[in-house]
Structure formats: C-alpha cells, structure tokens
C-alpha cells in the first residue's frame, strides 16, 4: 500500500495514548510511568539481576516466555522493557507487542509499536505482529497500515504483511456490510500490492476468493480464480471455497466444470477438496456422485481421515439420511478411526431435530463410552432435543451435568431451555432461565428474542411481548423473520389485526427480514377470522408478486372461510393455479392441485393439462421411462 496522503482517522487516533513511550534510559529514571499497571496487577517484575549479564539469546528467550504466557502481566512486560539495553536486538520487540496485546491493557501494544524506544525496534516482523495482534476494529486496519508506512518511511511491507492485512479484513465479513470489506480487499489485491512491486501468491488469492465465495459472490470468485491461473498461481486452497459455495447453491454442474478446470490446469485435488465435494454432493442429494468421489479417492490412494468421514456424516444428516450417517460413524470404529465430537455432533443434532430423542440418547451414551468428552455444541444439541420433546426433567439434568463438567452454557443452550419451558406451559420458569442467562453475561440475539416473544404471545401476554420487542429494537438488535412472525401472530391472536399489518409493512420498509409463507399465513388467518376477505385477497396477491408460494395451510385457511359446497372453493383454487402457472411456478401449482384432490375437488381438465405441461418436461420424463425399462429388464 503506497504512503497515504490522508491523516490517521480520528477514531484510530483516540485509541493511541498521547504520552510517548519512554526510552530505556529515561524509563530507568522515571518512577511515575503512566503506563505501568495498577496495584491490581500484582505479579512482581522480573529480577534486576537478570539484565546486567544477560545476552541477546537470554533476553529473546524471556520475551518469548512473556508472549507465550496465558495472561501476560503488564508490570512484567513493562519492567522487562525498561531494563532492556539500548542496543537490544529488534527481534525482541515483536514478542513484547504480542505479550501486551494479550494483557489486560492491550492498547499498550499499539502504543509500543507507534512510539518505540529505539528506531531499530520497528521492523517488518514487529509490523506483522502488530497487524495480527492489535485489538483494532477491522475497518480501521487499512488506515493503521497506511499510517504506519507514513510514520516509518524505512518500513517496507512484505507480501506476508499484505496477506495478514487481507486475512484480518476478510475474516471480519458480516452479512450487512460485506461490500465494504470486499472492496477494501480487492483494492489491496489489485492496486496496493502491485505498487510495492510484489506479486500475489496462493495465500493472497485464496483469502480473497474465500471471502467472495462466503459473501455469495460466486461469479466474482470464479473470475478471480481465472485471474489467479493467468498469473501462474495454481492452488487448491483457492478452488475449494468456490466449489463449496457452488454446491451450497445447488449448482452441481458448475462445480463439476470448475473441478475439471482445476485438474486441467495441473492443480491436484487435496484431501480438503474431496471433503468439500463429498459434503456438498450429499447435501445436494447426489449420493451416487459422492460415492464416485470416494472411489476416485481409493484409486488415487487418498486415505479418508476423520475430517473426510465427518464431511460424509454431516452431508448425510443434512439430506435426511440419519441411519446411513450412523452406519458411517460405526464403520469408522471398525476401520480403526475414532470418531470425535465433530463427527457425533451432526448425528445427535439430526436425531434430535427429527424428534428421535431416544436414538440421540443412545448415540450420546455410545459417544461417552468411547471416551469422547462432550463440548458445548453437543450439550446444547442434546438439551435442545429434550426441550423440543417436552422432556424438561432430562434437559435440566443434562444442564446440571454440563455445569459440573465445567462446560459453560452459551446462548443456544439457554435459548433451548427457554423454548422448552414455554412449550410445556411453564412461563415463569422460562423467564427465570432468561434472567439467569442475563446474569451469566450472555447477550440475547434475534433468535433468543424470537423464542421469548413467541412464548409470551402463546400464553396471551402480548403486552409483555411488545415490551420485549421494544427492548430488542432499543439494543440495536435487528429482528429476523421468526421474531416478526411471532409478534404479528401475538397481535392477530389478541384481535389487533391492524397492528399486525402495520408491523408487517414496517418489516418490508426496514428490510431487516423478508416475510416467508408462515408469516403470510398468520396474517391471512387473522384477516379471514376478522371477516376481512378483500384485504386477505389483496395480501394473497402481494404474496404471489413477492415470489412467495402458497402452501397447504394457505389453501386450507381460505377454504375454511369460503363456501366449498357452492363451488366457490374450486373457483378460488383453480384461479390460484392459473396465476401460479402464469408466473412459471409450476411446482407450487401442482401442490395446490394436490390440495384440491385431497378435498375431493376435481379440477377442470384444462387446469390439469396446464399443470402437467408445466411440471413434466418431455426429455426428463423420457429419461425416467427409459431408466425404468432398464431396471425391469435387469430382472
């Protein structure tokens, strides 16, 4: 990054203490150093006798021990710094910066770097250590980078310095502001690095490519991969995140083309590449393709490890094949591979979410018998499973066991307990757990607020739910779709349908969340119970225009209020089918037809013909018929 012309931002200047960091000689004479920690830091300074006869290796060893300390003492680090000779090795200072950054007063690390005791202390090693260690907000790192180069003209950043900057910036991506960070990262890659006559390597490209893929900008990530190949850099680390993003989006064909391009350019797939392919293909329901990847691994003598089996297990769970996931876990033991907590976690979570909490308990017992120590994720998943089934006694026992095991509950654990108590009708105990969560220092998020609001609305405490809603907004926590739906439902059940509609339009205006079919169904039910059919029809049209397809609940809600016996029900549903077909949403139209048939409402032949032509593709149907004939002739 070239020397900047703009001064250091005000926010960054406020983080830097004003007084200079004392040089070694001045520090020995000064007893009122404002940066020496208070009496609360009671660790005694290092012995004075160490320094007169200590050579550079000894001092470097002491600095390393301070940096590796679990909680470095400020007084020890500053005492060591004051006693350093003026010609101390510059290799000592990166370790002191690392120690101060992990101390109770991390801003002293920033102060030490910007105001070093000697000019020799500022090297690219200390600069790189500063980039990784400093407690600066990610959006201030580029400004700090530029300010450091301007303040120390002899400081020449290396490619490692830029890679560390990109890593810090890209790892701070957030859903609402990812464009800002991506623009900074691309500017560093395309402008700053070339201006210093440096060439990006595989770590540079893989960091930015991974950030683009995680932000959902797959086309830009693919374009950057092609740019990387043109520059003569080929690395599986850059291909893997793009393959993962494509498979998450269901683009199996695109992932296959990129994988072929990867091999065409001489990039050998790594074990992580195979893990990405296996997991993604299983999530997409392509089990046969995943087995083909396994056979390829065998041909290339790539032995599946715990990570590979973990990817397979998680992929099987995500596509609903819990029994197969458990069989793979058992097969690991037969092959001499011990499943760890990351392998057991998706299996237990899958059984709990599917309501098979007894199976999850048996898997839990097998895991504990195998010597695997449960972590907070496993405890939370098992507690959530008990809570969803209303088994709060078992959930309480496991919660107590979690505390005895010195495993600190997190926000997911407390949220599951609150949901479980609301589910069995014990609202007072749910609120007690909420208060305990706050005392424990857990900050509620949108999901936790949604659970509390939904629980209060279900027990008829809509006013209390509204107070929680206002408190959530006051804290700056943006509500999600579930929170909006819960609050709208509470208002509609209380007879305040107009209030629910106002909140619905507020959600659309704020853009915090998009309404789903459940949210629309809650409002439609409220309007129809209030005998307001015109506004319900308007909302249904708006629902279709927004691209949200009606489901069985939507159809049944309207049929409840429309006189089916007089043919109005069939007229309404047939009109709904026509509107969906005209919008090319043939699958949703087919589901409405299934609702009609379940209600013994026979559609007109023209309606059936319209749906079948949209749902059935001639080539696809022909392939399926040919496949059926092949299966028949096998016997």
N, C-alpha and C positions, 0 to 999 in steps of 0.2 A: 504494500500500500504506500503510495507516494507521500512525501511530507505534506501534511494538510495545511490549508490556509485558514481554516476556521478555528477559533479558540475552543478550549475544552468546555463541554456543556456545563451549565450551572449545576445540574443535578449531580454530575460527577465531581465538580469542584467542592460541593458540600460534603462529599464523602471523605475528602482528604483533609486531615488536620492541618491547621495553619502553621504551628511552630515547626521549625526544621528539626530533622532527626539529628541528634548530636553526634559529632565525630567522636572517634575513640578517645582521643586525648582530652577533649572537652568533657566527655562523659565521665571520666575518672574524677574530675574536679567538681562536677555538678551533683548536688545531692537532692535537688528539687526537680528531677526529671518528671514532667507531667505525664509521661507515657509508662512509667513504672506502675505495675498493677497495685491495687489497694491491698489492704491487710487481709482481704478475703482470699487472696492468692498466697497461701501460707507456705508454699514449698520454698525451702531455703535455696539461695543462689548457689551456683557451682563454687567449689572451693577456690580461693585465690591462689593456692599453691600450685594448681594445675598449670597456670598460664606462663609463668616465667620460663620454665624449661620445656614447654610443650612445643613440638614441631608441627609442621603442616599436616602430616598424617593423623596425629593425635587430635588436633583441632577439627579436622574433617570428620573424624570418627565421632567426636562429641556432637557435632552439628547433625550428623545423620541420626544419632540416637534421639536427639530432640525432635527431629522431623518425624521419626517413626513412633514416637510416644503416643499412646492412645489419647491423652489430653495434655498437650504441652503446657507447661507453666509459663506465664508471661514473664514473671520475675526471673526465671532461669534463663529464658531466651535473651532478655534484655541485659541480664547480668553477664552472660556469655559474650554478647555483642560489645558491651562497654570495655571488656577486658581483652578484646582482640587487638593484636599489634597492628600498626598502620599498614604494614606490608603483608597482611594476611591474604591467603590465596582467594581469588574470586570464586572458586568453586564452593566455598563455604556458604556464600550468601543465598543461593537457591534453596538450600536446606533450611536456613533460618526463615526465609519467606514462607516455605511450606509449613514450618512449625508454628509461626504466628498466625497463619491463615486458619489453622485448626485449633487455635487457642480460644479462650473466652472473649478475646478482643481482636477479631480477625482484621479489622481495618488497619491495625498496626502493620500488617504485611504490605498493604498498599502504600502506607507512609514510608516504610523502609525502602521499597523499590523506587519511589519517586524522589526520595531525598536520601540517597545512600551516603554512608560515612566517607567513602572514597570513590573516585571516578572509576576505579578498576572493578568495583563491585557490580557495575552494570554491564552484563554480558548477555548474549543471546540465550544462555542457559537460565539466568535469572528471569529474563523476559518470558521465556516459555513457561517457566514455573509460575510466573505471575498470571499468565493467561488462564492456566488451569485452576489455580488455587484461589484467586481473588473472589470475594463474595459480592461481585458486581451484578446488577441486572443484565441479562443477555443483550438487551438493546443498547447498553452503554459500552459493550466490549469493543465495537469498531471505533468509537470515539477514544477510548482508552488506548487502543492500538495506535491510532494516528497521533495522539498526544505524546505517547512515549517516544515515537520516532522523531517527533519535532523537538522534544526536550533533550534527547540524547542523540545528537547528529551522527555520532560514530557507531550507533547501534544499527547493525544490518540484520533484518529479519531473515531467517532461513525458511525453506519450504515447510519445515516442521512447525514454525511459528504460524504460518498461514493455515496449515492443516488443523492446528489446535484451535485457532480462531473460528474456522468453519465448523469444527466439531461442537464448540460451545454454542455457536449461533444456531446451528441446525438442530441440536438436541433440545432447544427451547421452543420448538414449534408448538403452537397452540391453535385449536380449531378456528378461533375467531380472528387471529392476526397472523396467519401463516404467510400471507403475501409479503408482509413487511420483512420478515426474516429471510424468505426465499430471495427477495430482491437484493438484500444485502449479500447473501451467499453467492448469488450469480455475479454480482458486481465484483466481489473479491476474486472469483474464479476467472472472469473474462477480462478484467481491467487491472486489478491491483497486482496479481501475481506476475503477469507478463511485464509490467512496468519495472519490476525488480529483476528482470532477466531470469526468471525462474520458470520451470516447466512443471505443470501439474502431474502428479503421479497417481497410482491406483487408489491411494488413500484419499487424495483430493477429490477425485471423480466419484468414488463410491460414497463419500459423505454427502455430497450434493445430490447425487442420484437417489440415494435413500431418502433424503428429505423431500424431494419432489414426489417420489412414489408414495410416501406416507401421507403427503398432503392431497393425494388423489390426482395429481397432475401427471398421469401416466404417459401421455403423448410427449410432454416436455422431457420426462425422464428417459424415454426411448430415444428422443433426439439427442440428448446429452450422451447416451451410451454410444450412439453412432459417431458423435464428435470425438469421444474418447478413443474409439477404434481408429479413426482417421489420424489422430495424433500419435498412433503407435503404442497406445496403452491398452492392454487386454487384461481384465481381472474379473474373476468370478464374483468377487465381493460387490461389483457394480451391477452385474446381471441379476443377482439373487433378489434384491428388493423389488426390482421391476417385475420379475417372474411372480413373486408373491403378490404384488398389487394386482397384476392381471388376473391371477387365479381367484383372488378375493372378489374381483368384479365379475367373475364368471366367464372371462374371455379365455377359454381353453385354447382356441385356435391361435390367438395372438401369442399366448405363452409358448405354444409348440413352435411357432415360427421364430420367436426370439431365441428359444433353446437351440434350434437348428443353426441360426445365425451365429450363436455363441460358439458352437463347435466348428462351424465353417471358418471362423477367424482364429482357430487354434487355441481356444480357451477351454481347458479341460474342466469338466464339472467337478466341484469339490463335494465332500460329504454334506456340507450345508446346502448346496444346490439340490441334491437328491432329497434332503429333508423338506425343502420348500416345495418341490414337485409332489412328493408323496402327500404332504398335508393338504396342499391346495387341490389336488385332483380328488382326494377323498371328500373334501368339503363340497366340491362341485358334483359329487355323485358319480365320478368316473373311477369306479373301483377296478375295472379291468385295466384301464390305463395305468393306475397306480401299481397294480401287480406287474405290469410290463416294466415299470421303472425298477421294481425290486429285482426282476430277472436280469435287467441290464446291470445292476449293481453286482450281482453274482458273477456275470461274465467278466466284468472289469475288476474282480477281486476286491471290491469295496465292501468291507465287513460292516454290517449295520451295528451301530452302537446304541447306547441308551438314548441319545438325542434322536436318532432315527426312529426307534421304537416309540419314543414319546410323541413324535410328529404323527406317526401312524395311529396311535391310540387317540390322540386329540382329534385327528381328522375323522376317524370312525365315529367318535362320540358326536361330533358336530353334524354328521349326516344321519344320525339316529340309529346307528348300528352298535348299540351298547354291548350286546352279547359278544360280538366279534372283538370289540375293544378289550373286553375282559379276557377273552381267549388269547389275544396277543400278549397281554400282561402276564398270563400264566406261562406262555411259551418262552418269555424272556427268562423266567426262572429255570426252565428246562435246558436252556442254552447257556446257562452259567452267568447270565446278566441279571443283576439285582435291580429291580425297579425302584426308582427313588420317588420322592414326594411329588415331583413334577409329572411322573407317569401316573401315579394313583389319583392325582387331583382331578383330571378330566373325567375319569371313570366315576369317582364318588360324586362329583358335581352332576354328571349326566344322570345317574340313577336318582339323585335327589330331585332334580328338576322334572324327571318323568314320573315322580310320585312313588318310586320303588325305594322307599327309605330303608326297608328291611334288607334289601340287597346291598344298599350302600353301607349299612352297618356291618354286614358280613365282609365286605371288601375292607372296611376300616379295621376290623379285627385281624384280617389276614395281613394288612399292612403293618399293624403294630407288632404282630407276632414275628414278622420278618425283620424287625429291628429298625424300621423307618420311623423317625420321630416326626410327628405331625407339626406343620407350620401353621401360621395364622390363616393362610388360604384354605388349608384343609379343614381346620376347625370351623372357619366361617361357613364353608360349603356344607359341612355336616349339620351345623346348627341351623342353617337355612333350610335344609331338608326336613329336619324335625319340626321347625316352625311352620313350614308350608303344610305339613300334615296335621298340625294342631297338637303335636306331642311336645308340649312345652316343659313337661317334667324332665324328659330326656334332654331337651335343649338346655335347661337350667343345670343339670348335672354335668353336661359337657362344657358349659360355660365356666363352672367352678373348676373342673379339671384343667381347663385352659389356663386359668389364673394360677393354679398350683404348679403348672409346668413352666411358669414364668414367661408365658406367651401373651403378649399384650393385645387385647382385642382392638380391632380397628373399626372404621366407620361402617364397613359391611357387616361385621359381627353385630354391632348394636342395632343396625337397621333391621336385620333379620329378627332379632329379639322383639323389637317394637312391632313389626308386622305380625309376628306370631301371637303376641298378646292381644292385639286388636282383632285378630282372626277368631280367637276363642271368646271374644267379648269382654276381656279384662282390660278396659281402657285405663284404669288407674295404675295398674302395674306397667302398662306400656309407657305412660307418662313418667313413671318412676325411673324406668330404664333410660328414657330420653334425658332426664335430669342427671342421671349417673354418667351418661355419655358426655354431657357438657362439662361435668366436674372432672372427667378424665382428660379433658383437653382436646377431644375430637370435634372438629369443626363440621357441622352438618353441610351436606351438599344438596344438589337439586333432587337426587333420588331419595335421600333421607327425608327431606321436607315433603316430598310427594307421598311417602308412606304415612307420615304423621297427618297430613291434610286429608288423605283418603280415609284413614282410620277415624278421624274426628267426624268427617262427613257421614260415614256409615253408621255412627252411633247417634246421629242427629245433632251434633254440636257444630253447626255451620258457622256460628258467630266466632267460636274459638278457632275454627279452621281459617276464617278470614283474617283473624289477628295473626296467626302463624304466617299466612300469605304475605301480609304487610311487613312482618318482621323479616321474611326472606328477601323481599324486594329492598328493604332498607339496608340489608347487609350487602347488597350488590350481587346476590346470587340469582342468576337468570333461571327462571323456571323452565322445565322441559315439558314435553308433550303430556307425560303422565301427570305432572303437577297441574297443568291447565285442565286436563280432563277430570281429575279428581275434584278440583274446585268447582268446575262447571256442573259436575254431577251433583255436588252438595247443594248448589244454588237451585238447580232444577228440582231436586227432591224436596227442597223446602218451599217450593212454589214460586221461587224468584227466577222464572224463565228469562225475563228481560235482562236481569243481571247476568245470567249465564251467557246470553247472546252478546252483551257488552264486553264481557271478558273474552269471548271467542274472537270478536273483532279486534280487541286490544292485542290478542296473540298474533293475529295476522298483521297488524300495523307494526308491532315491535319487531317481528321477525326472529324472535328468540327460538321458536319451535314451529313446526308445521303440523297442522291437525291430521290425525290419522282416522281410519274408519271408525274406531271406537269412540273418538271424540265427536264425530258427526252423529253416530248412533245415539249418544247420550243427549245431544241437543234435539235430534229428531224425535226421540221418545218424549222429551219434555214438552215440545211444541204440540205433538199429537195428543198427549194427555190433557193439554190445555185447550184442545179442540181448535187449534190454530193450523188447519190444513194448508191454507195458502202460503203461509210463511215456511211451513215444512217443505212444500214443493219447491219454493224458491231456494231453500238451503240444499235440497237434493240436487237441483240444477247446478248450484255453485260447487257442490261436491264433485259432480261429474266434470265440470270445467277445470277444476284444480287437479284432475288426474287421479282422484281417489275413487277406487271401485267399490260399489256396494257389496255387502256380503249377505249371508243368510239372515243375520239379525236385522239388517236394514229392511229386507223384504218382509220379514215377519212383523216388524214394527208397523209398517204401512198396512199390511193385510189385517192387522188387529183392529184398525180404525176404519178400513174400507169394507163395505158390504160385499163379501165374496159371492154370496148366493145370487146376487143380481147381475153378475158378470163384470162388476166394476174392478174386482181384483185381477181378473185375467186381462182386462183392458189396460190396467196400470202396469202390470208386469210385462206385457207384450210391448208396450210403449217404452219401458225401460230397456228391454232387449234391443229394440231398434236403435235407440240413442247410443247404446254401448257399441253396437256393430258399426254404426256410422262413424264412431270415433276410433275404429280399429281395435277395440278392446274386446276381442272375441272370447278370450278365456273367461272374463267376468260375465259376458253374456251367456256363456254356457252354464255358469254356476246359477244364474237366475233361472234358466230353463230347468235345471235340476230341482230348484225350489218349487217351481210350478208343478213338476211331475210328482214331487213328494206330497203336494197338497191336492193331488188328483185334478189339477187344472191342465187340460190338454191344450198346448199352443196350436195356433193355426199352422198348416203345412208350409206356408210361405215363411213364417218365422223360423221354423225348424230348418228349412232349406238355407236361409240366410246364415244361421249359426253354424251349421255343418260346413258350409263352404268356407267360412272364416276360420274355423278350428282345424279342419282337416286339410293338410297340404298333400297334393297328389303324389309327389315324389316320396314324401315321408311315409305315406300310407302304403305305397308300393313296396318300399324297402321293408316295412314291417311284415307285409304279407309274404314276401319272398323269404324273410327270415323264419317265419312260422312254417313255411313249406320245408325249409331245410331242416328244422327241428323235427318235423313229422317224419321225413324220410330217414332220419338217423335211426329211428326205431324199426 
